[in-house]
Amino acid sequence: MLFTPFSIIYLITSVIAFVVGWLAQQRKAIVGAKELSTLTYLVAFCAFILCFESAAPNQEIKIVLTKISYISVVLIPVYYLLFVLRFTKLIRFKDIRNGWLLFVFPLITLLFAITNEHHHWIWSSFSPISPETNIMTYNHGFWFWIGYTLYSYLLLLAASLFLFDFIRFNQHRKVYVIQGWLVTFAGI
């Protein structure tokens, strides 16, 4: 393993996200704490795996670690939307009857990532590893752009619109406006 500055950044990100997840978990009585905790644990897991991916010495190990990171990568936009829906009080947890539908595209994307060598729909090819930075470029296939990127951006757009509505609706409550903007900027 060749730990790089990127590895250190990923490791620090992982630790910070884990601490935030733990703190949110301690406040489970607060609306959205469960979703925020899950979201930040997913970020922590992803960053932790990418710490080792950025340090991996060969292409095979990098690809396996990237596939493992996709367990959380595909779920992060879904949990961000769920957190925003709970934070803005647009839904209660028990009201998410069809919420499982949000997980269809992420699970398909994860399946395609795991089986990528058979169809190349997530990654079409890979560059050689740079000797200076130990970085390998992943060239993306069509499902990455449609099933992952487009879907993720639609979820993030929906979450942003809900947050802007929340901010506009609560314009007279300064604390809610500040919280709404903080969540918006954190999402970005």
RODRENLO-388237 format. One line per field, with one value per atom (N, C-alpha, C, CB): atom name; x, y, z; residue number from 1. Coordinates in Angstrom, 1 decimal. Each point is the difference from the previous one (the first is absolute). Last residue first. Glycine has a CB too. Example, Ala and Ser with C-alpha at 12.3 -4.5 7.8 and 13.67 -1.06 7.14 Angstrom:
// residues 2
atom (N  CA  C  CB  N  CA  C  CB) $
px (12.8  0.9  -0.8  1.2  -0.9  -0.9  0.9  -1.9) $
py (-2.2  1.1  1.1  -0.6  -5.1  1.2  1.2  -1.2) $
pz (7.1  0.0  0.8  -2.2  2.1  0.0  0.0  1.2) $
nr (2  2  2  2  1  1  1  1) $
***
This chain:
// residues 188
atom (N  CA  C  CB  N  CA  C  CB  N  CA  C  CB  N  CA  C  CB  N  CA  C  CB  N  CA  C  CB  N  CA  C  CB  N  CA  C  CB  N  CA  C  CB  N  CA  C  CB  N  CA  C  CB  N  CA  C  CB  N  CA  C  CB  N  CA  C  CB  N  CA  C  CB  N  CA  C  CB  N  CA  C  CB  N  CA  C  CB  N  CA  C  CB  N  CA  C  CB  N  CA  C  CB  N  CA  C  CB  N  CA  C  CB  N  CA  C  CB  N  CA  C  CB  N  CA  C  CB  N  CA  C  CB  N  CA  C  CB  N  CA  C  CB  N  CA  C  CB  N  CA  C  CB  N  CA  C  CB  N  CA  C  CB  N  CA  C  CB  N  CA  C  CB  N  CA  C  CB  N  CA  C  CB  N  CA  C  CB  N  CA  C  CB  N  CA  C  CB  N  CA  C  CB  N  CA  C  CB  N  CA  C  CB  N  CA  C  CB  N  CA  C  CB  N  CA  C  CB  N  CA  C  CB  N  CA  C  CB  N  CA  C  CB  N  CA  C  CB  N  CA  C  CB  N  CA  C  CB  N  CA  C  CB  N  CA  C  CB  N  CA  C  CB  N  CA  C  CB  N  CA  C  CB  N  CA  C  CB  N  CA  C  CB  N  CA  C  CB  N  CA  C  CB  N  CA  C  CB  N  CA  C  CB  N  CA  C  CB  N  CA  C  CB  N  CA  C  CB  N  CA  C  CB  N  CA  C  CB  N  CA  C  CB  N  CA  C  CB  N  CA  C  CB  N  CA  C  CB  N  CA  C  CB  N  CA  C  CB  N  CA  C  CB  N  CA  C  CB  N  CA  C  CB  N  CA  C  CB  N  CA  C  CB  N  CA  C  CB  N  CA  C  CB  N  CA  C  CB  N  CA  C  CB  N  CA  C  CB  N  CA  C  CB  N  CA  C  CB  N  CA  C  CB  N  CA  C  CB  N  CA  C  CB  N  CA  C  CB  N  CA  C  CB  N  CA  C  CB  N  CA  C  CB  N  CA  C  CB  N  CA  C  CB  N  CA  C  CB  N  CA  C  CB  N  CA  C  CB  N  CA  C  CB  N  CA  C  CB  N  CA  C  CB  N  CA  C  CB  N  CA  C  CB  N  CA  C  CB  N  CA  C  CB  N  CA  C  CB  N  CA  C  CB  N  CA  C  CB  N  CA  C  CB  N  CA  C  CB  N  CA  C  CB  N  CA  C  CB  N  CA  C  CB  N  CA  C  CB  N  CA  C  CB  N  CA  C  CB  N  CA  C  CB  N  CA  C  CB  N  CA  C  CB  N  CA  C  CB  N  CA  C  CB  N  CA  C  CB  N  CA  C  CB  N  CA  C  CB  N  CA  C  CB  N  CA  C  CB  N  CA  C  CB  N  CA  C  CB  N  CA  C  CB  N  CA  C  CB  N  CA  C  CB  N  CA  C  CB  N  CA  C  CB  N  CA  C  CB  N  CA  C  CB  N  CA  C  CB  N  CA  C  CB  N  CA  C  CB  N  CA  C  CB  N  CA  C  CB  N  CA  C  CB  N  CA  C  CB  N  CA  C  CB  N  CA  C  CB  N  CA  C  CB  N  CA  C  CB  N  CA  C  CB  N  CA  C  CB  N  CA  C  CB  N  CA  C  CB  N  CA  C  CB  N  CA  C  CB  N  CA  C  CB  N  CA  C  CB  N  CA  C  CB  N  CA  C  CB  N  CA  C  CB  N  CA  C  CB  N  CA  C  CB  N  CA  C  CB  N  CA  C  CB  N  CA  C  CB  N  CA  C  CB  N  CA  C  CB  N  CA  C  CB  N  CA  C  CB  N  CA  C  CB  N  CA  C  CB  N  CA  C  CB  N  CA  C  CB  N  CA  C  CB  N  CA  C  CB  N  CA  C  CB  N  CA  C  CB  N  CA  C  CB  N  CA  C  CB  N  CA  C  CB  N  CA  C  CB  N  CA  C  CB  N  CA  C  CB  N  CA  C  CB  N  CA  C  CB  N  CA  C  CB  N  CA  C  CB  N  CA  C  CB  N  CA  C  CB  N  CA  C  CB  N  CA  C  CB) $
px (-24.4  0.8  1.4  -1.4  -1.7  -0.3  0.9  -2.4  2.7  0.6  -0.3  -0.2  -1.9  1.4  0.8  -0.2  -4.5  0.2  1.5  -2.1  0.9  -0.2  0.2  -1.6  1.8  1.1  -0.1  0.2  -3.7  1.1  1.2  -0.8  -3.0  -0.3  1.2  -2.4  2.5  0.2  -0.2  -0.8  0.0  1.4  0.3  0.3  -4.8  0.6  1.5  -1.7  -0.8  -0.3  0.7  -2.2  2.5  0.8  -0.2  -0.3  -2.2  1.5  0.7  -0.1  -5.0  0.7  1.5  -2.1  -1.1  -0.1  0.6  -2.1  2.0  0.8  -0.1  -0.4  -1.2  0.4  0.7  0.1  -1.6  -1.1  0.3  -0.8  4.3  -1.0  -1.2  0.8  2.5  0.6  -1.0  2.3  -3.5  0.0  0.5  0.4  -0.2  -1.4  -0.1  -0.8  4.9  -0.3  -1.4  1.6  -0.2  0.6  -0.3  1.9  -3.5  -0.7  0.6  -0.5  2.7  -1.3  -0.8  0.0  4.0  0.3  -1.3  2.3  -2.5  0.3  0.2  1.0  -1.6  -1.3  0.3  -0.9  4.6  -0.8  -1.3  1.0  1.8  0.6  -0.8  2.3  -3.6  -0.2  0.5  0.1  0.9  -1.4  -0.4  -0.4  4.8  -0.3  -1.4  2.0  -0.8  0.5  -0.2  1.7  -2.8  -0.9  0.4  -0.4  3.2  -1.3  -0.9  0.3  3.8  0.2  -1.3  2.2  -2.4  0.6  0.0  1.5  -3.3  -0.5  0.5  -0.3  1.8  -1.5  -0.5  -0.1  4.9  -0.6  -1.5  1.8  0.5  0.6  -0.7  2.2  -3.0  -0.8  0.5  -0.6  3.0  -1.3  -0.8  0.0  5.3  -0.9  -1.4  1.2  4.1  -1.4  -0.8  0.1  5.3  -0.8  -1.4  2.0  2.1  -1.1  -0.8  -0.1  5.4  -1.2  -1.0  1.3  2.8  -0.4  -1.3  1.1  3.4  -1.4  -0.2  -0.2  4.4  -0.7  -1.5  1.8  1.8  -1.1  -0.6  -0.4  4.3  0.2  -1.1  1.1  -1.1  1.1  0.2  1.1  -5.8  1.0  1.1  -1.7  -1.5  0.2  1.1  -0.8  -2.3  1.1  0.2  1.2  -6.1  1.3  1.1  -0.9  -4.1  0.8  1.3  -1.1  -4.4  1.5  0.6  0.0  -4.7  0.3  1.5  -1.9  -1.8  1.3  0.4  0.7  -5.1  0.4  1.3  -1.2  -0.6  -1.0  0.3  -1.6  3.8  0.7  -1.0  1.9  -2.2  -0.8  0.6  -2.0  3.8  -0.8  -0.6  -0.4  3.0  0.9  -0.8  1.8  -4.1  0.4  0.9  -0.1  -2.5  0.1  0.6  -1.9  1.1  0.6  0.3  -1.2  -1.1  1.4  0.7  -0.7  -3.9  0.8  1.5  -2.1  -0.9  0.1  0.8  -2.2  1.2  0.9  0.2  -0.7  -2.6  1.4  1.0  -1.0  -3.4  0.3  1.4  -2.4  0.7  0.3  0.3  -1.5  0.2  1.3  0.3  -0.4  -3.8  1.1  1.4  -1.5  -2.4  0.0  1.3  -2.5  0.8  1.2  0.1  -0.2  -3.5  1.2  1.2  -1.1  -3.1  0.2  1.2  -2.5  0.8  0.9  0.3  -0.8  -2.4  1.4  1.0  -0.7  -4.4  0.7  1.4  -2.2  -0.3  -0.5  0.7  -2.2  2.8  0.8  -0.4  1.9  -3.5  -0.7  0.7  -0.9  2.6  -1.0  -0.8  -0.2  3.5  0.6  -1.0  1.9  -3.2  0.4  0.5  -1.7  1.7  -0.5  0.4  0.1  0.7  -0.9  -0.6  1.3  2.1  -1.3  -1.1  0.5  4.4  -1.0  -1.4  1.4  2.1  0.4  -1.0  2.4  -2.9  -0.3  0.3  0.5  0.5  -1.5  -0.4  0.0  4.6  -0.6  -1.5  1.8  0.6  0.3  -0.7  2.3  -2.6  -0.8  0.3  0.0  2.6  -1.4  -0.8  0.3  4.1  -0.1  -1.4  2.4  -1.6  0.0  0.0  1.1  -0.6  -1.3  -0.2  0.0  4.2  -1.0  -1.4  1.4  2.2  0.2  -1.1  2.5  -1.7  -1.1  0.1  0.1  3.1  -1.3  -1.2  0.9  3.7  -0.1  -1.4  2.4  -1.1  -0.4  -0.2  1.1  0.3  -1.0  -0.6  1.1  2.7  -1.3  -1.1  1.0  3.6  -0.5  -1.3  2.3  -0.2  -0.4  -0.6  1.7  0.3  -1.3  -0.6  0.8  3.5  -1.0  -1.4  1.8  1.9  -0.3  -1.1  2.3  -0.7  -0.7  -0.4  1.2  1.6  -1.4  -0.8  0.9  3.6  -0.7  -1.5  2.2  0.8  -0.4  -0.8  2.1  -0.3  -1.0  -0.5  1.1  2.5  -1.4  -1.0  1.1  3.3  -0.3  -1.5  1.9  0.2  1.1  -0.3  1.4  -4.3  0.2  1.1  -2.4  0.5  1.3  0.3  -0.2  -4.0  1.0  1.4  -1.7  -1.9  0.0  1.1  -2.5  1.6  0.8  0.1  -0.6  -2.1  1.3  1.0  -1.0  -3.6  0.7  1.4  -2.1  -0.8  0.4  0.8  -2.1  0.3  1.0  0.5  -1.1  -2.4  1.3  1.1  -1.2  -3.2  0.5  1.4  -2.4  0.1  0.4  0.6  -1.8  0.0  1.2  0.5  -0.8  -3.3  1.1  1.3  -1.5  -2.4  0.3  1.2  -2.5  0.9  0.7  0.4  -1.2  -1.4  1.4  0.8  -0.7  -4.0  0.6  1.5  -2.1  -0.6  0.2  0.8  -2.1  0.8  0.9  0.4  -0.9  -2.6  1.3  1.1  -1.1  -3.3  0.4  1.4  -2.4  0.5  0.3  0.5  -1.8  0.4  1.2  0.4  -0.4  -3.7  1.0  1.3  -1.1  -2.0  -0.5  1.1  -2.2  3.0  -0.1  -0.4  1.8  -0.8  -1.3  -0.2  0.1  4.1  -1.0  -1.4  1.3  3.7  -1.1  -1.2  1.6  2.6  -0.2  -1.3  2.5  -0.8  -0.6  -0.4  1.3  1.2  -1.4  -0.8  0.7  3.9  -0.6  -1.5  2.1  0.6  -0.2  -0.7  2.1  -1.0  -1.0  -0.3  0.7  2.8  -1.3  -1.1  1.1  3.2  -0.3  -1.3  2.4  -0.7  -0.4  -0.4  1.5  0.2  -1.4  -0.4  0.4  4.0  -1.0  -1.4  1.7  1.7  0.0  -1.0  2.4  -1.6  -0.6  -0.2  1.0  1.5  -1.4  -0.8  0.6  4.0  -0.5  -1.5  2.3  -0.1  0.0  -0.6  2.0  -1.3  -1.1  -0.1  0.3  3.3  -1.2  -1.2  1.1  3.1  -0.2  -1.3  2.6  -1.4  -0.3  -0.3  1.4  0.2  -1.4  -0.5  0.3  4.3  -0.8  -1.5  1.9  0.8  0.2  -0.7  0.2  1.7  -0.9  0.4  -0.4  1.1  0.7  -0.9  1.5  -1.0  -0.8  0.9  -1.9) $
py (20.2  0.4  -0.5  2.0  -2.5  -0.9  0.3  -0.2  3.1  -1.3  -1.0  0.5  3.7  0.1  -1.3  2.4  -2.3  0.2  0.0  1.3  -1.3  -1.4  0.1  -0.6  4.7  -0.9  -1.4  1.3  1.8  0.3  -0.8  2.3  -2.9  -0.4  0.3  0.4  1.1  -1.5  -0.4  -0.3  4.8  -0.3  -1.5  2.0  -0.6  0.5  -0.4  1.9  -2.7  -1.0  0.4  -0.5  3.5  -1.2  -1.0  0.4  3.7  0.1  -1.3  2.4  -1.3  -0.7  -0.1  -1.3  3.2  0.8  -0.7  0.9  -3.0  1.3  0.8  0.0  -4.6  0.4  1.3  -2.5  0.6  -0.1  0.5  -2.0  1.8  1.0  0.0  -0.2  -3.2  1.3  1.1  -0.8  -3.5  0.1  1.3  -2.5  1.5  0.2  0.2  -1.4  0.3  1.3  0.4  -0.1  -4.4  0.9  1.5  -1.7  -1.6  -0.1  0.9  -2.4  2.1  0.7  -0.1  -0.5  -1.9  1.5  0.7  -0.4  -4.2  0.3  1.5  -2.2  0.5  -0.1  0.4  -1.8  1.4  1.2  0.0  -0.1  -3.6  1.2  1.3  -1.2  -2.9  0.0  1.2  -2.5  2.0  0.3  0.0  -1.1  0.0  1.4  0.3  0.2  -4.7  0.7  1.5  -1.8  -0.9  -0.3  0.8  -2.3  2.6  0.7  -0.2  -0.3  -2.1  1.5  0.7  -0.3  -4.6  0.6  1.5  -2.0  -0.5  -0.6  0.5  -2.0  3.8  0.0  -0.5  -0.4  0.6  1.3  0.1  0.3  -4.4  0.9  1.4  -1.2  -2.2  -0.1  0.9  -2.4  2.1  0.7  -0.1  -0.5  0.2  -0.6  0.7  -2.2  4.0  -0.4  -0.5  1.5  -1.2  0.5  -0.6  0.3  0.7  -0.9  0.6  -1.0  1.6  0.6  -1.1  2.1  -1.9  -0.6  0.6  -2.2  3.5  0.1  -0.7  2.2  -1.2  -1.3  0.0  -0.4  3.9  0.2  -1.3  2.2  -2.1  1.2  0.1  1.1  -4.5  -0.3  1.2  -1.4  -0.2  1.0  -0.3  1.7  -5.4  0.8  0.9  -1.9  0.5  -0.5  0.8  -0.8  0.7  0.5  -0.8  2.3  -4.2  0.6  0.5  -1.5  0.3  -0.3  0.7  -0.3  0.1  -0.6  -0.3  1.3  -1.0  0.4  -0.6  0.4  -1.0  1.0  0.6  -1.2  -2.2  1.0  1.1  -1.7  -2.7  1.3  1.1  -1.0  -4.2  0.9  1.4  -1.3  -2.4  -0.8  0.9  -1.7  3.3  -0.6  -0.8  -0.1  2.2  0.9  -0.7  1.9  -3.1  -0.8  0.7  -1.4  3.6  -1.2  -0.9  0.2  3.8  0.3  -1.3  2.3  -2.5  0.2  0.3  0.9  -1.3  -1.3  0.2  -0.7  4.6  -0.8  -1.4  1.2  1.6  0.5  -0.8  2.3  -3.3  -0.5  0.5  0.1  1.4  -1.4  -0.6  -0.2  4.8  -0.3  -1.4  2.0  -0.9  0.4  -0.2  1.7  -2.6  -0.8  0.3  -0.2  2.5  -0.9  -0.9  0.0  3.0  0.8  -0.8  1.8  -3.8  0.3  0.8  -0.2  -0.7  -1.1  0.2  -1.6  4.3  0.4  -1.0  1.4  -1.2  -0.4  0.5  0.0  0.9  -1.4  -0.5  0.6  3.2  -0.4  -1.4  1.4  1.0  0.3  -0.4  1.9  -2.3  -1.0  0.3  -0.4  3.5  -1.3  -1.0  0.5  4.5  -0.7  -1.4  1.3  3.4  -1.3  -0.5  -0.5  4.9  -0.3  -1.4  1.6  1.1  -0.5  -0.2  1.1  0.2  1.0  -0.4  0.6  -3.6  1.3  1.0  -0.6  -3.6  -0.1  1.4  -2.5  2.0  -0.1  -0.1  -1.2  1.3  1.3  -0.1  0.5  -4.5  0.9  1.4  -1.2  -2.0  -0.4  0.9  -2.4  3.1  0.4  -0.4  -0.3  -1.1  1.4  0.5  0.2  -4.7  0.4  1.5  -2.2  0.5  -0.4  0.4  -1.9  2.6  0.9  -0.3  0.4  -3.4  1.3  1.0  -0.4  -4.3  0.3  1.4  -2.4  0.5  0.0  0.3  -1.7  1.3  1.1  0.1  -0.3  -3.2  1.2  1.1  -0.6  -3.6  -0.3  1.2  -2.2  2.4  0.2  -0.4  -0.3  -0.5  1.3  0.3  0.8  -4.8  -0.1  1.4  -1.8  1.5  -0.7  -0.1  -1.4  3.2  0.9  -0.6  1.1  -3.8  1.0  1.0  -0.3  -2.8  -0.7  1.0  -2.1  3.8  -0.3  -0.7  -0.2  1.0  1.3  -0.3  1.3  -4.9  0.4  1.3  -1.2  -0.2  -1.0  0.4  -1.8  4.3  0.3  -1.0  0.8  0.4  -0.5  0.2  -1.7  3.1  0.0  -0.4  -0.4  3.2  -1.3  0.0  -0.6  4.4  -0.5  -1.4  1.2  1.1  0.9  -0.4  1.8  -4.4  -0.1  1.0  -0.6  0.6  -1.2  -0.1  -1.1  4.5  0.2  -1.1  1.2  -1.5  0.7  0.4  0.9  -3.1  -0.9  0.7  -1.3  4.0  -1.0  -1.0  0.2  2.9  0.7  -1.0  2.2  -3.8  0.3  0.6  0.3  -1.0  -1.2  0.2  -1.2  5.0  -0.5  -1.3  1.1  0.6  0.8  -0.4  1.9  -4.0  -0.4  0.8  -0.6  1.8  -1.3  -0.5  -0.5  4.4  0.3  -1.3  2.2  -2.6  0.7  0.2  1.2  -2.9  -1.0  0.6  -1.2  4.1  -0.9  -1.1  0.4  2.7  0.6  -0.9  2.2  -3.8  0.1  0.7  0.1  -0.3  -1.4  0.1  -0.9  4.9  -0.4  -1.4  1.3  1.4  -0.1  -0.6  1.9  0.3  -0.3  0.0  1.0  -2.1  1.2  -0.5  1.3  -4.3  0.6  1.2  -0.8  -1.7  -0.7  0.6  -2.0  3.0  0.9  -0.5  1.9  -4.1  0.3  0.9  -0.3  -0.7  -1.2  0.2  -1.4  4.7  0.0  -1.2  1.1  -0.9  1.1  0.1  1.2  -4.3  -0.4  1.0  -1.3  2.4  -1.1  -0.4  -0.8  3.8  0.7  -1.1  1.8  -3.5  0.7  0.8  0.3  -2.5  -1.0  0.7  -1.7  4.3  -0.4  -1.1  0.4  1.2  1.1  -0.5  1.7  -4.7  0.2  1.1  -0.7  0.0  -1.2  0.2  -1.5  4.7  0.1  -1.2  1.2  -1.4  1.1  0.2  1.2  -4.2  -0.5  1.0  -1.5  2.7  -0.9  -0.6  -0.6  3.4  0.8  -1.0  1.7  -3.7  0.7  0.8  0.1  -2.2  -1.0  0.6  -1.7  4.4  -0.4  -1.0  0.5  0.6  1.1  -0.2  1.6  -6.1  1.3  1.1  -1.1  -4.4  1.1  1.3  -1.3  -3.8  1.3  1.1  -0.9  -4.9  1.2  1.2  -1.2) $
pz (-0.6  -1.2  0.2  -0.4  3.9  -1.1  -1.2  0.9  2.8  0.3  -1.1  2.5  -2.8  -0.3  0.3  0.5  0.6  -1.5  -0.3  -0.2  4.7  -0.6  -1.5  1.8  0.5  0.4  -0.6  2.1  -2.7  -0.8  0.3  -0.2  2.8  -1.4  -0.9  0.4  4.1  -0.1  -1.4  2.4  -1.6  0.2  -0.1  1.4  -1.4  -1.2  0.0  -0.2  4.1  -1.1  -1.3  1.1  2.5  0.3  -1.0  2.4  -2.7  -0.3  0.2  0.6  -1.7  1.1  -0.4  0.6  -3.6  1.2  1.2  -0.9  -3.5  -0.1  1.3  -2.4  0.8  1.4  0.0  0.6  -4.8  0.9  1.4  -1.4  -1.8  -0.3  0.9  -2.4  3.0  0.3  -0.3  -0.5  -0.8  1.5  0.4  0.1  -4.7  0.5  1.5  -2.0  0.2  -0.4  0.4  -1.9  2.5  1.0  -0.3  0.2  -3.2  1.3  1.0  -0.5  -3.6  -0.1  1.2  -2.4  2.3  0.0  -0.1  -1.1  0.7  1.4  0.1  0.4  -4.7  0.8  1.4  -1.5  -1.2  -0.5  0.8  -2.3  3.0  0.6  -0.4  0.0  -2.0  1.4  0.7  0.0  -4.5  0.2  1.4  -2.2  1.1  -0.1  0.1  -1.5  1.6  1.1  0.0  0.2  -4.0  1.1  1.3  -1.0  -2.8  -0.2  1.2  -2.5  2.7  0.0  -0.2  -0.9  0.8  1.2  0.0  0.2  -3.8  1.2  1.3  -1.4  -2.9  0.0  1.4  -2.5  1.5  -0.3  0.2  -1.6  2.2  1.0  -0.2  0.1  -3.2  1.2  1.1  -0.6  -3.6  -0.1  1.3  -2.5  2.9  -0.9  0.1  0.0  1.4  0.3  -1.1  1.9  0.0  -1.1  0.1  -1.5  5.1  -0.3  -1.1  2.3  -0.4  -0.5  -0.4  -0.8  4.6  -1.2  -0.4  0.6  2.8  -0.4  -1.3  1.2  1.4  0.3  -0.3  1.8  -2.6  1.0  0.5  -1.2  -1.9  0.9  1.1  -1.9  -1.6  1.0  0.9  -1.7  -0.7  -0.1  1.0  -0.8  -1.6  1.3  -0.2  1.4  -5.6  0.8  1.3  -2.1  0.1  -0.4  0.8  -0.7  -0.7  1.0  -0.5  1.7  -3.5  -0.1  1.2  -2.5  2.1  -1.3  -0.1  -1.0  5.2  -0.4  -1.3  2.4  -1.1  1.0  -0.4  1.8  -4.5  0.1  1.0  -0.8  -0.9  0.0  0.0  -1.2  1.3  -0.9  -0.1  0.6  2.1  -0.9  -1.1  1.8  2.1  -1.0  -1.1  1.8  2.0  -1.1  -1.1  1.7  2.7  -1.2  -1.2  0.8  3.4  0.4  -1.2  2.2  -2.9  0.4  0.3  0.9  -1.9  -1.2  0.4  -1.2  4.7  -0.6  -1.3  0.9  1.4  0.8  -0.7  2.1  -4.0  -0.2  0.7  -0.3  1.2  -1.4  -0.3  -0.7  4.7  0.1  -1.4  2.0  -1.7  0.7  0.0  1.4  -3.2  -0.9  0.7  -1.1  3.7  -1.1  -0.9  0.0  4.2  0.0  -1.2  2.5  -1.6  -0.1  -0.1  1.2  -0.3  -1.4  -0.3  -0.3  4.7  -0.5  -1.5  1.8  0.7  0.0  -0.5  1.9  -1.3  -1.2  -0.1  -1.1  5.0  -0.4  -1.3  1.0  2.9  -1.2  -0.4  0.7  3.2  -1.2  -1.2  1.2  3.4  -0.3  -1.3  2.5  -0.9  -0.4  -0.4  1.5  -2.4  1.2  -0.4  1.5  -4.5  0.3  1.4  -2.5  1.1  -1.1  0.2  -1.5  4.2  0.5  -1.1  2.2  -2.3  -0.4  0.5  -2.0  2.8  0.6  -0.3  -0.3  -1.7  1.4  0.7  0.0  -4.6  0.2  1.5  -2.2  1.1  -0.3  0.2  -1.6  2.0  1.1  -0.2  0.3  -3.7  1.1  1.2  -0.8  -3.0  -0.3  1.2  -2.5  2.8  0.0  -0.2  -0.8  0.3  1.4  0.2  0.5  -4.9  0.5  1.4  -1.5  -0.6  -0.5  0.6  -2.1  3.3  0.5  -0.5  0.2  -1.7  1.0  0.6  0.6  -3.8  -0.6  0.9  -1.6  3.2  -1.0  -0.6  -0.5  3.6  0.6  -1.1  2.1  -3.5  0.9  0.7  0.4  -3.2  -0.7  0.9  -2.2  3.3  0.3  -0.6  0.2  -1.3  1.4  0.4  0.5  -4.7  0.0  1.4  -1.9  1.4  -0.5  0.0  -1.4  2.6  1.0  -0.4  0.9  -4.1  1.1  1.1  -0.5  -2.9  -0.5  1.0  -2.3  3.3  -0.1  -0.5  -0.5  0.6  1.3  0.0  0.9  -5.0  0.5  1.4  -1.4  -0.7  -0.5  0.5  -2.0  5.0  -1.3  -0.4  0.2  4.1  -1.0  -1.4  2.0  2.0  -0.5  -1.1  0.5  2.1  0.3  -0.6  2.1  -2.6  -0.5  0.3  0.4  1.2  -1.5  -0.5  -0.1  4.7  -0.4  -1.5  2.1  -0.4  0.6  -0.5  2.1  -3.0  -1.0  0.5  -0.9  3.9  -1.1  -1.0  0.4  3.0  0.6  -1.1  2.2  -3.3  0.1  0.6  0.3  -0.5  -1.4  0.1  -0.8  4.9  -0.6  -1.4  1.3  0.8  0.7  -0.6  2.1  -3.7  -0.4  0.6  -0.3  1.8  -1.4  -0.5  -0.3  4.5  0.1  -1.4  2.1  -1.8  0.3  0.2  1.0  -1.9  -1.1  0.3  -0.6  4.0  -1.1  -1.1  0.6  2.8  0.5  -1.1  2.4  -3.3  0.0  0.4  0.4  -0.1  -1.4  -0.1  -0.7  5.0  -0.5  -1.4  1.5  0.5  0.5  -0.5  2.1  -2.9  -1.0  0.5  -1.2  4.8  -1.4  -1.0  0.6  4.7  -0.9  -1.4  1.3  2.2  0.3  -1.0  2.4  -2.1  -0.8  0.2  0.1  1.0  0.1  -0.8  0.2  0.0  1.4  0.2  0.4  -4.8  0.6  1.5  -1.7  -0.6  -0.5  0.6  -2.1  2.9  0.7  -0.4  0.1  -2.4  1.4  0.8  -0.1  -4.3  0.0  1.4  -2.2  1.6  -0.2  0.0  -1.4  1.6  1.3  -0.2  0.5  -4.3  1.0  1.3  -1.0  -2.5  -0.3  1.1  -2.5  2.8  0.3  -0.2  -0.7  -0.5  1.5  0.3  0.3  -4.8  0.5  1.5  -1.7  -0.6  -0.3  0.6  -2.2  2.5  0.9  -0.3  0.0  -2.8  1.4  1.0  -0.6  -4.0  0.2  1.4  -2.4  1.4  0.0  0.1  -1.5  1.2  1.3  0.0  0.2  -4.2  1.0  1.4  -1.2  -2.3  -0.2  1.0  -2.5  2.3  0.6  -0.1  -0.5  0.2  -0.6  0.8  -2.3  2.8  0.4  -0.5  2.1  -3.6  -0.1  0.4  -1.9  2.4  0.0  0.0  1.2) $
nr (188  188  188  188  187  187  187  187  186  186  186  186  185  185  185  185  184  184  184  184  183  183  183  183  182  182  182  182  181  181  181  181  180  180  180  180  179  179  179  179  178  178  178  178  177  177  177  177  176  176  176  176  175  175  175  175  174  174  174  174  173  173  173  173  172  172  172  172  171  171  171  171  170  170  170  170  169  169  169  169  168  168  168  168  167  167  167  167  166  166  166  166  165  165  165  165  164  164  164  164  163  163  163  163  162  162  162  162  161  161  161  161  160  160  160  160  159  159  159  159  158  158  158  158  157  157  157  157  156  156  156  156  155  155  155  155  154  154  154  154  153  153  153  153  152  152  152  152  151  151  151  151  150  150  150  150  149  149  149  149  148  148  148  148  147  147  147  147  146  146  146  146  145  145  145  145  144  144  144  144  143  143  143  143  142  142  142  142  141  141  141  141  140  140  140  140  139  139  139  139  138  138  138  138  137  137  137  137  136  136  136  136  135  135  135  135  134  134  134  134  133  133  133  133  132  132  132  132  131  131  131  131  130  130  130  130  129  129  129  129  128  128  128  128  127  127  127  127  126  126  126  126  125  125  125  125  124  124  124  124  123  123  123  123  122  122  122  122  121  121  121  121  120  120  120  120  119  119  119  119  118  118  118  118  117  117  117  117  116  116  116  116  115  115  115  115  114  114  114  114  113  113  113  113  112  112  112  112  111  111  111  111  110  110  110  110  109  109  109  109  108  108  108  108  107  107  107  107  106  106  106  106  105  105  105  105  104  104  104  104  103  103  103  103  102  102  102  102  101  101  101  101  100  100  100  100  99  99  99  99  98  98  98  98  97  97  97  97  96  96  96  96  95  95  95  95  94  94  94  94  93  93  93  93  92  92  92  92  91  91  91  91  90  90  90  90  89  89  89  89  88  88  88  88  87  87  87  87  86  86  86  86  85  85  85  85  84  84  84  84  83  83  83  83  82  82  82  82  81  81  81  81  80  80  80  80  79  79  79  79  78  78  78  78  77  77  77  77  76  76  76  76  75  75  75  75  74  74  74  74  73  73  73  73  72  72  72  72  71  71  71  71  70  70  70  70  69  69  69  69  68  68  68  68  67  67  67  67  66  66  66  66  65  65  65  65  64  64  64  64  63  63  63  63  62  62  62  62  61  61  61  61  60  60  60  60  59  59  59  59  58  58  58  58  57  57  57  57  56  56  56  56  55  55  55  55  54  54  54  54  53  53  53  53  52  52  52  52  51  51  51  51  50  50  50  50  49  49  49  49  48  48  48  48  47  47  47  47  46  46  46  46  45  45  45  45  44  44  44  44  43  43  43  43  42  42  42  42  41  41  41  41  40  40  40  40  39  39  39  39  38  38  38  38  37  37  37  37  36  36  36  36  35  35  35  35  34  34  34  34  33  33  33  33  32  32  32  32  31  31  31  31  30  30  30  30  29  29  29  29  28  28  28  28  27  27  27  27  26  26  26  26  25  25  25  25  24  24  24  24  23  23  23  23  22  22  22  22  21  21  21  21  20  20  20  20  19  19  19  19  18  18  18  18  17  17  17  17  16  16  16  16  15  15  15  15  14  14  14  14  13  13  13  13  12  12  12  12  11  11  11  11  10  10  10  10  9  9  9  9  8  8  8  8  7  7  7  7  6  6  6  6  5  5  5  5  4  4  4  4  3  3  3  3  2  2  2  2  1  1  1  1) $
***
